[in-house]
Amino acid sequence: MEVLNSFMTWLFKSRLGQIENFKQNPIAVQDQTFLELVEAGKRTEFGRQFGFDRIKSYRDFAEQVPIFDYEAFKPFIEKTMQGKQQVIWNSDIEWFAKSSGTTSSRSKYIPVSEESLEECHFKGGKDMVSIYVSNNPETKLFTGKSLSIGGTLEKNPLNPEGTARAGDVSAVIVQNLPIWAQFARTPSLEIALMADWESKIEKMARETMNENVTSIAGVPTWTVVLIQRILQLKKAKNILEVWPNLEVFFHGAVAFGPYRSLFKELIPSEKMRYMETYNASEGFFGIQDQPDSDELLLLLDYGIFYEFIPMEEWEKEHPQVISLRDVEIGKNYALVISTNGGLWRYKIGDTVKFTSTLPYRFRISGRTKHFINAFGEEVIVENAESAIQFACEQTGATIANFTAAPVYFENNGSKGAHEWVVEFRKAPQHLDEFTRILDDKLRQINSDYDAKRHKDLALKQLILHQAPEGLFEAWLGKKGKLGGQNKVPRLSNSREYIDEILEMISNS
């Protein structure tokens, strides 16, 4: 295994030169990507409709092709799902990543072409490992297996008798991995793609607990559930008693900060490494390339052309849209992408803030629809996650999940507030103290929230409810959204979600 480990480490490092190229020449790489996408798009129904044969520059592209959200782009996707090809991309599309990124009742089906699988999702996984072995030359990663918690697959709902299939992006990736990659992972494909998550976790635990697992790739929430079940089965105090060679957790989908202290309890080793990725249904966008920083490197040669809408323009009918060359450090942008999966000027709903422009690094700041701005306070997910992480650190608490929404003014003169529901893995000794620290930290990091909280002028101190164990999982299950890419919305500007959750608490 040592020989194999040395060979695989050398092999993965071979990609580093290309990564360095787009780090040093980002605009040239994006310009080339743009030209290649437009050329491919000329041979599609979409390209003919929007005059791709007349596009000679980015300015032409921006003038001729409108910005799309999912509802606007859905007719093109549905036509493809019904079996017609070359609608949005010039090769056949046989896979659709089912996702909303939220618990919306309407699922989104994102086209996944062979090119986007190979040149985006698979490349992202390989680059993740390449960067990891470069940063950790002493790694023994390839002496064991990688545990990956995949999603589920289903028939194409618009053409169930056809060959195209749909599923969580993780399931689409796992199903299509090459043989060598299947050999290096656990659990078996049959278990990894099970639809029943309760049975899946149980079978995963029993199959993987006797493997030599050196890495884990997945969402923190489900990884915690799996590890805790394995600890029960093995009667172990921590997971290193089960997997002594575990060295890295590749994580994504939700912010890791609120989970960090819990993982340190489950994996009590200073040598354990954590590496964030940003792999969405629409594409693989970022990798944490510096071990001492949580910034993500923007991936520029993946068949994705990036555009950005400044958030102050978001609500406008015709917002300003800029290319990568014009972004500014520290500003909040909504992400717009055109991809080799057939998405064109598509708003994915995520927001980012750049931390540097050579190379382009960023942090995920939230969702365009996941914020609280009921009183002009403009609290985004990044604020909420930073504040709750701080409150956990100060009180020794660890969380499983949370959500928050506004309490609106009432006619009786009562003040507004933010209302939180938090499910703890380890509850704080004093919930009132946790609430106060959380509120104070939000005031410290968000001046608009602080202004509204000043002397309780508009907002009183936030209200916090402690949820019983398993509540959020039960809520997701009730909505038919358990597992996979589905997750609890951190913030909402309406009370739709939180009222459902509070009703479940009152009935429990």
C-alpha positions in Angstrom: 0.0 0.0 0.0 2.9 2.4 0.6 4.1 2.0 -3.0 0.5 2.7 -4.2 0.3 5.7 -1.9 3.5 7.1 -3.3 2.4 6.6 -6.9 -1.1 8.1 -6.4 0.4 11.1 -4.6 2.7 11.7 -7.5 -0.1 11.2 -10.0 -2.4 13.7 -8.4 0.3 16.3 -8.1 0.6 16.4 -11.9 -2.5 18.7 -12.1 -0.9 21.4 -10.0 0.7 23.2 -13.0 -2.8 23.8 -14.6 -4.2 25.0 -11.3 -1.3 27.4 -11.0 -2.0 28.6 -14.6 -5.6 29.8 -13.8 -4.4 31.3 -10.5 -1.9 33.4 -12.3 -3.9 34.1 -15.5 -7.5 34.1 -14.4 -9.0 36.6 -16.9 -7.3 34.9 -19.9 -8.6 31.5 -18.8 -12.1 32.9 -18.3 -12.0 34.6 -21.7 -11.1 31.3 -23.3 -13.8 29.5 -21.4 -16.4 32.1 -22.6 -15.4 31.6 -26.2 -15.6 27.8 -26.0 -19.0 27.9 -24.4 -20.4 30.3 -27.0 -19.0 28.2 -29.8 -20.7 25.1 -28.3 -23.9 27.0 -27.7 -24.2 27.9 -31.4 -25.3 24.4 -32.2 -28.2 24.4 -29.8 -31.8 25.5 -29.9 -31.1 28.0 -27.1 -28.1 29.4 -29.1 -30.2 29.9 -32.2 -32.9 31.6 -30.3 -30.5 34.1 -28.7 -28.3 34.7 -31.7 -25.1 33.0 -30.6 -23.7 33.2 -34.1 -23.6 37.0 -33.7 -21.8 37.0 -30.4 -18.3 38.2 -30.8 -17.6 39.6 -27.3 -18.8 39.5 -23.7 -20.7 42.7 -24.4 -22.7 41.0 -27.2 -23.4 38.1 -24.9 -24.7 40.4 -22.1 -26.9 42.3 -24.5 -28.4 39.3 -26.3 -28.9 36.8 -23.6 -31.1 37.6 -20.6 -30.5 36.6 -17.0 -32.4 33.5 -15.9 -33.6 32.1 -12.6 -34.8 28.5 -12.5 -38.4 29.3 -13.2 -37.5 31.3 -16.3 -35.0 28.6 -17.6 -37.2 25.7 -16.7 -39.0 25.3 -20.1 -35.6 24.6 -21.7 -34.7 22.1 -19.0 -38.1 20.4 -19.2 -37.9 20.0 -23.0 -34.5 18.3 -22.4 -36.0 16.1 -19.7 -38.8 15.1 -22.1 -36.2 13.6 -24.4 -35.2 16.3 -26.9 -31.5 16.9 -27.2 -29.3 19.8 -28.3 -31.8 22.2 -26.7 -29.3 23.8 -24.3 -26.1 21.9 -24.9 -24.4 20.4 -28.0 -24.1 16.9 -26.6 -26.7 14.6 -25.2 -27.7 15.1 -21.5 -28.6 11.9 -19.7 -28.4 13.1 -16.1 -30.2 15.7 -14.0 -29.1 16.8 -10.6 -32.2 17.1 -8.4 -31.8 20.0 -6.0 -33.2 23.1 -4.5 -30.5 23.9 -2.1 -33.5 24.7 0.2 -36.6 22.8 1.4 -38.7 24.3 -1.4 -41.7 22.2 -2.3 -40.6 22.4 -6.0 -37.5 20.4 -6.8 -35.1 21.8 -9.4 -33.6 19.5 -12.0 -30.2 20.8 -13.1 -28.8 19.3 -16.4 -25.5 17.4 -16.1 -23.8 16.7 -19.4 -20.9 14.3 -19.9 -18.6 17.4 -20.2 -19.8 18.9 -16.9 -19.3 15.5 -15.2 -15.8 15.1 -16.6 -14.5 18.6 -16.8 -16.2 20.0 -13.7 -17.5 17.6 -11.0 -14.8 14.9 -11.5 -12.1 17.5 -12.1 -13.1 19.2 -8.9 -12.7 16.0 -6.9 -9.3 15.3 -8.5 -8.1 18.9 -7.8 -9.3 18.6 -4.2 -7.1 15.6 -3.7 -4.2 17.3 -5.7 -4.3 20.3 -3.5 -4.5 18.2 -0.4 -1.5 16.0 -1.2 0.5 19.1 -2.2 -0.2 20.8 1.1 0.4 17.5 3.0 3.3 15.6 1.4 3.5 13.1 4.2 -0.1 12.0 3.6 -1.1 8.3 3.8 -4.4 9.0 2.1 -4.2 6.2 -0.4 -3.3 3.5 2.1 -7.0 3.2 2.9 -10.5 4.1 1.6 -12.5 7.2 1.3 -15.9 7.2 2.9 -18.5 9.1 0.9 -22.1 9.6 1.8 -24.0 9.7 -1.4 -27.5 10.8 -2.2 -30.2 8.9 -4.1 -31.3 8.3 -7.7 -34.7 8.3 -9.3 -36.3 8.0 -12.7 -36.6 11.1 -14.8 -40.1 12.3 -13.7 -40.9 13.8 -17.1 -39.8 10.7 -19.1 -39.8 7.7 -16.7 -39.4 5.2 -19.6 -36.4 7.1 -21.1 -32.7 6.5 -20.5 -32.1 9.8 -18.6 -32.1 9.6 -14.8 -32.2 12.1 -12.0 -30.8 12.3 -8.4 -28.8 14.2 -5.9 -25.6 15.5 -7.5 -23.6 13.3 -5.1 -25.5 10.3 -6.3 -25.0 11.2 -10.0 -21.2 11.5 -9.3 -20.9 8.3 -7.4 -22.9 6.4 -10.0 -20.6 7.6 -12.8 -17.2 7.3 -11.0 -14.6 5.3 -12.9 -13.7 1.8 -11.7 -10.5 2.8 -10.0 -12.3 5.4 -8.0 -15.1 2.9 -7.0 -12.4 0.6 -5.7 -10.9 3.4 -3.5 -14.2 4.3 -1.8 -16.7 2.8 0.7 -19.5 1.8 1.2 -20.7 -0.3 -1.7 -22.6 1.5 -4.5 -25.7 -0.4 -3.6 -25.7 1.0 0.0 -24.4 4.5 -1.0 -27.4 5.0 -3.3 -30.2 3.7 -1.0 -33.2 5.9 -0.8 -34.3 5.1 2.8 -31.9 7.2 4.9 -32.6 5.5 8.2 -31.7 2.1 6.7 -28.9 3.6 4.7 -27.2 5.1 7.7 -27.5 1.7 9.6 -26.1 -0.3 6.7 -23.3 2.3 6.0 -22.3 2.1 9.7 -22.1 -1.7 9.7 -20.2 -1.9 6.4 -17.7 0.9 6.9 -16.9 0.4 10.6 -14.5 -2.5 9.7 -12.8 -0.7 6.8 -9.5 1.3 7.0 -11.0 4.7 6.3 -8.4 7.5 5.8 -10.8 10.2 4.5 -14.4 11.2 4.6 -16.3 13.3 2.1 -19.7 14.6 2.8 -22.1 17.0 4.5 -21.3 17.6 8.2 -24.8 16.8 9.4 -25.1 13.3 7.9 -21.5 12.6 8.7 -22.2 13.2 12.4 -25.2 10.9 12.4 -23.1 8.2 10.8 -20.2 8.5 13.1 -22.4 8.5 16.2 -24.1 5.3 15.0 -20.7 3.7 14.5 -19.6 4.7 17.9 -22.7 3.0 19.4 -22.1 -0.2 17.4 -18.4 -0.4 18.3 -18.8 0.9 21.8 -16.0 3.4 21.1 -15.4 6.7 22.7 -14.3 8.4 19.5 -14.0 7.5 15.9 -10.2 7.2 16.0 -10.7 4.0 18.0 -12.5 2.7 14.9 -10.5 4.4 12.1 -7.0 5.2 13.6 -5.7 6.3 10.2 -8.4 8.8 9.5 -6.7 12.1 8.5 -9.0 14.4 6.6 -12.7 15.4 6.2 -13.6 17.0 2.9 -16.8 18.8 3.6 -19.3 21.1 1.9 -23.0 22.1 1.5 -23.3 23.9 4.9 -20.9 26.2 6.9 -18.5 24.1 9.0 -17.9 26.6 11.7 -20.8 25.6 13.9 -19.8 22.0 13.7 -16.1 22.4 14.3 -16.1 21.8 18.1 -18.3 18.7 17.7 -16.0 17.2 15.2 -13.1 17.8 17.6 -14.9 15.7 20.2 -15.7 13.0 17.7 -12.2 13.1 16.2 -9.8 14.2 19.0 -6.6 14.6 17.1 -4.6 17.8 16.3 -3.4 16.0 13.2 -7.0 15.7 11.8 -7.4 18.1 8.8 -10.6 19.7 7.4 -10.9 20.9 3.8 -13.9 22.8 2.5 -15.3 22.4 -1.0 -18.1 24.2 -2.9 -19.6 21.6 -5.2 -23.2 22.4 -6.0 -25.7 20.7 -8.4 -24.9 23.4 -10.9 -21.1 23.0 -10.8 -17.9 22.7 -8.7 -16.9 26.2 -7.9 -14.4 26.4 -5.1 -11.8 24.5 -3.0 -10.0 25.5 0.1 -6.5 25.6 -1.1 -4.7 27.0 2.0 -4.7 24.9 5.1 -4.6 28.0 7.4 -7.5 29.9 5.8 -11.1 29.2 5.1 -11.1 31.1 1.9 -12.0 29.1 -1.3 -10.1 29.2 -4.5 -12.4 30.0 -7.5 -12.0 27.3 -10.1 -11.7 28.9 -13.5 -11.0 26.1 -16.1 -14.0 24.0 -15.4 -16.2 25.0 -18.3 -17.9 27.6 -16.2 -18.1 31.3 -17.1 -18.8 33.5 -14.1 -20.8 36.7 -13.8 -21.8 38.6 -10.7 -24.7 40.8 -9.6 -23.9 43.3 -6.8 -26.4 42.6 -4.1 -27.5 46.3 -4.0 -28.7 45.7 -7.5 -30.4 42.4 -6.8 -34.0 43.7 -6.5 -33.8 45.9 -9.6 -35.7 44.9 -12.7 -32.5 45.4 -14.8 -29.6 44.9 -12.4 -26.0 45.6 -13.2 -24.1 42.4 -14.1 -20.3 42.3 -14.2 -17.7 39.8 -15.2 -14.9 38.5 -13.0 -12.5 41.2 -14.1 -14.6 43.9 -12.4 -15.4 42.3 -9.0 -14.2 44.1 -5.8 -12.9 42.6 -2.6 -15.4 42.7 0.3 -18.5 43.3 -1.8 -21.5 40.9 -1.7 -22.3 39.4 -5.1 -25.0 37.0 -6.4 -23.4 34.3 -8.6 -24.5 34.0 -12.2 -23.1 31.1 -14.3 -23.0 29.8 -17.9 -21.8 26.2 -18.0 -20.8 23.2 -20.1 -23.9 21.5 -18.6 -26.2 23.8 -20.6 -27.0 26.6 -18.1 -26.9 30.1 -19.5 -26.6 33.3 -17.5 -28.2 31.3 -14.6 -28.7 32.7 -11.1 -27.9 29.9 -8.8 -29.1 31.7 -5.7 -25.8 31.8 -3.8 -23.9 34.9 -2.7 -20.1 35.3 -2.4 -17.6 37.8 -1.1 -14.1 38.0 -2.7 -11.1 38.1 -0.3 -8.5 38.4 -3.0 -8.2 38.9 -6.8 -4.8 37.3 -7.6 -5.7 34.5 -7.2 -9.4 34.9 -7.0 -10.5 33.6 -3.6 -13.8 34.1 -1.9 -16.1 33.1 1.0 -19.7 31.9 0.6 -21.7 34.7 2.2 -25.2 33.2 1.9 -28.2 32.8 -0.3 -30.1 35.5 -2.2 -33.3 34.1 -0.6 -31.8 33.2 2.7 -31.6 36.4 4.7 -33.6 38.4 7.2 -34.2 42.0 6.1 -37.7 42.6 7.6 -36.6 45.8 9.4 -33.7 47.0 7.2 -31.2 44.9 9.2 -29.9 42.9 6.3 -28.7 39.9 8.3 -27.2 37.3 5.9 -26.3 33.6 6.5 -22.6 34.5 7.0 -23.6 36.8 10.0 -25.8 34.1 11.6 -23.2 31.3 11.3 -20.4 33.5 12.6 -22.5 34.6 15.6 -23.7 31.1 16.5 -20.2 29.7 16.2 -19.0 32.4 18.6 -21.8 31.6 21.1 -21.0 27.9 20.9 -17.3 28.6 21.6 -18.1 30.9 24.5 -20.5 28.4 26.2 -19.1 25.0 25.3 -22.2 24.2 23.2 -22.4 22.4 19.9 -25.3 22.5 17.5 -27.0 20.1 15.1 -29.0 22.6 13.2 -30.8 26.0 13.4 -33.1 28.3 11.6 -34.3 31.9 12.2 -37.0 34.2 11.0 -38.4 37.6 11.9 -41.1 38.4 14.4 -43.0 41.3 12.8 -44.4 44.4 14.5 -47.9 44.0 15.8 -50.7 46.6 16.2 -50.4 46.4 20.0 -47.1 48.3 19.8 -44.9 45.3 20.4 -41.4 45.5 19.0 -40.0 43.2 16.3 -37.3 40.6 16.9 -35.5 37.7 15.3 -36.8 34.2 16.4 -34.4 31.3 16.4 -34.9 27.6 16.8 -31.7 25.7 17.6 -31.2 22.0 18.0 -28.1 21.3 20.1 -25.8 18.3 20.1 -24.5 19.6 23.4 -26.7 22.2 25.0 -25.2 25.2 26.9 -25.5 25.2 30.7 -27.5 28.4 30.6 -29.7 29.0 27.5 -30.3 32.7 28.5 -26.5 33.3 28.5 -26.2 31.6 25.0 -29.0 33.8 23.7 -27.5 37.0 25.0 -24.0 36.2 23.6 -25.6 35.3 20.2 -27.5 38.5 20.1 -24.5 40.6 21.2 -22.3 39.0 18.5 -24.9 39.7 15.8 -24.9 43.3 16.9 -21.1 43.4 16.8 -20.8 42.0 13.3 -23.8 43.7 11.6 -24.1 47.4 12.1 -27.6 47.5 10.6 -28.8 45.0 13.1 -27.1 46.8 15.9 -28.8 50.1 14.9 -32.2 48.5 15.0 -31.4 46.9 18.4 -30.1 50.1 20.0 -32.1 50.7 23.1 -34.6 48.2 21.7 -35.6 51.0 19.3 -37.0 48.7 16.6 -35.9 45.2 17.6 -35.8 43.6 21.0 -33.3 40.8 21.9 -33.7 37.7 19.8 -35.9 34.9 21.0 -34.4 31.4 21.1 -36.2 28.1 21.3 -34.3 24.9 22.1 -35.5 22.2 19.7 -35.8 18.5 20.9 -33.3 16.1 19.4 -34.1 15.0 15.9 -36.6 17.8 15.3 -35.1 19.2 12.1 -34.6 15.7 10.7 -38.3 15.0 11.4 -39.3 18.2 9.7 -37.3 17.5 6.6 -38.8 14.0 6.5 -42.3 15.4 6.8 -41.6 17.5 3.8 -40.2 14.6 1.9 -36.8 16.2 1.8 -34.7 13.9 4.0 -31.2 13.3 3.0 -29.2 14.2 -0.1 -28.6 17.8 -0.9 -31.6 19.0 1.1 -30.9 21.1 4.1 -32.6 23.3 6.6 -32.8 27.0 5.5 -30.6 29.0 8.0 -32.6 32.2 7.5 -35.9 33.2 6.0 -37.5 36.5 5.6 -40.9 34.9 6.0 -42.3 32.8 8.9 -43.4 29.9 6.7 -40.7 27.4 7.9 -40.3 28.5 11.5 -44.1 28.4 12.2 -44.2 24.8 10.9 -41.2 24.0 13.2 -42.7 25.7 16.2 -45.9 23.9 15.8 -44.0 20.6 15.8 -42.3 21.6 19.0 -45.6 22.5 20.7 -47.0 19.1 19.6 -44.0 17.1 20.7 
